[in-house]
């Protein structure tokens, strides 16, 4: 197996990831980490999670520098999906639904995938907007909420600053536009059957690399 370095954080539990792909796992990437991985002999780099506002984010030029060295650079799920959507025509490989939505212009803001997480445990402390969108769609399909409820809750989610996005805060932000019974029904669904597109895309990326 080629030397593979994966930048992974809250999108997927590391123990789960290691069962899918034997690789060297590093924390969410910041500026310069892709260059360091290349210098450390990586033949495949998988960018899943990266920092957004805490430190300088992964630069486009470092991804392109790795590609020019002949390194396979795969992006998915979070920062990886963002960079792959920007650089797929220049040699970076994008995997998953979130990458496709950014590539096609259906998602444009980086706060769709941004969240805050505990640096020690890697556990997410807020919900990324893309997962909220998918949970709302799933809830509507299941008859838990209506299309109008979906629109109200999505607007509420967008109104909450990304580090503070939780389903309870989103329901509260919806205010009187949703009745109490609908809020309670949705919150129960979100607690028991939430969508996690970032996790699904991270798994897809690791499976893609495993099968190279």
C-alpha positions, -999 to +999 in steps of 0.1 A: +000+000+000+014+034-009+022+057+021-011+074+029-017+103+052-052+112+062-063+145+078-093+136+099-112+152+127-149+153+137-163+141+104-155+105+113-144+086+144-108+076+140-114+040+152-140+036+124-117+051+099-088+028+108-110-002+102-117+011+067-082+022+057-048+015+071-031+049+070-013+075+090-039+097+106-033+133+115-055+160+130-075+185+109-051+202+085-040+238+088-018+259+065+014+241+056+003+206+066-002+193+031+034+204+023+046+187+054+028+155+044+044+156+010+078+162+026+072+132+048+069+109+018+032+107+014+021+091-019-016+096-012-030+125+009-066+124+020-079+158+031-112+154+051-111+178+079-092+211+082-093+242+103-114+272+092-112+302+114-090+290+143-058+291+122-049+297+086-067+271+063-050+248+038-038+269+009-047+260-027-010+263-037+001+236-013-024+212-027-013+220-062+023+216-052+016+181-039-003+172-071+026+185-092+049+161-073+028+132-085+010+127-051-027+117-053-046+142-033-082+133-024-107+156-008-141+150+008-166+158+035-154+191+049-124+212+041-115+185+017-147+189-003-142+226-005-107+224-018-115+196-042-144+216-057-120+244-063-092+223-076-107+192-093-099+206-127-063+209-117-057+174-105-073+170-070-098+142-067-131+150-051-154+123-035-189+124-022-222+143-022-208+175-005-180+178-030-205+175-058-228+202-043-199+226-041-186+217-075-220+223-091-225+256-072-254+244-051-234+251-020-211+282-019-203+291+017-177+274+038-200+276+068-220+247+052-194+224+066-179+244+094-184+235+130-166+236+164-152+206+181-134+196+212-097+196+203-089+169+228-116+144+219-124+156+184-161+154+193-183+179+174-199+206+195-221+221+168-240+209+138-227+217+103-253+233+081-250+206+054-260+179+079-289+201+091-301+204+055-300+167+050-317+160+083-345+185+074-349+167+040-350+133+057-376+146+082-397+160+055-395+127+035-406+109+066-436+131+071-422+146+104-423+181+090-438+198+060-420+216+032-430+249+048-416+237+082-384+227+064-380+262+050-386+278+083-361+256+101-335+261+074-338+299+076-335+296+114-304+275+111-288+300+088-296+328+113-276+310+140-238+316+140-221+283+130-203+276+163-237+278+181-258+256+157-275+228+175-310+215+167-324+229+200-311+264+192-324+262+156-359+252+168-358+281+193-346+305+166-377+295+145-398+312+172-435+314+166-432+304+130-434+268+142-458+254+168-446+237+198-458+202+187-439+205+154-407+216+172-409+187+196-416+162+169-386+175+148-363+176+178-371+140+186-364+130+150-331+149+149-320+133+182-328+097+170-324+098+132-301+126+121-285+127+087-247+128+088-236+135+052-201+145+063-196+111+079-209+093+048-186+112+025-156+107+047-162+069+046-166+071+008-133+088+005-115+062+026-131+034+007-121+050-026-085+051-015-086+016-002-096+004-036-070+023-056 
